[in-house]
Amino acid sequence: MQTDIGQVKTSLREQQYIATDEIATVMFLAERLGKPVLAEGPAGVGKTELAKAWAAAAKGPVRLAPTARRAVRPRAFRAA
């Protein structure tokens, strides 16, 4: 377990993942509080690489939640 955000950044850097201060803070707090992280973003931004780097840095498994192929959003419509 890392004891500060700097250690999180260093651990991720050792796994060839360059984390921003925001990402390192989120990962630190998630670990400290025992909470999950939901990484969102378009394809190719590094969500899976973050999970892989974090699993290697934490020396333990990381569970990836299955994602929906298509988000279902309610729509407003006019009644005829």
Secondary structure, 3 states (H helix, E strand, C coil): CCCCHHHHHHHHHHCCCCCCHHHHHHHHHHHHHCCCCCCCCCCCCCHHHHHHHHHHHHCCCCCCCCCCCCCCCCCCCCCC
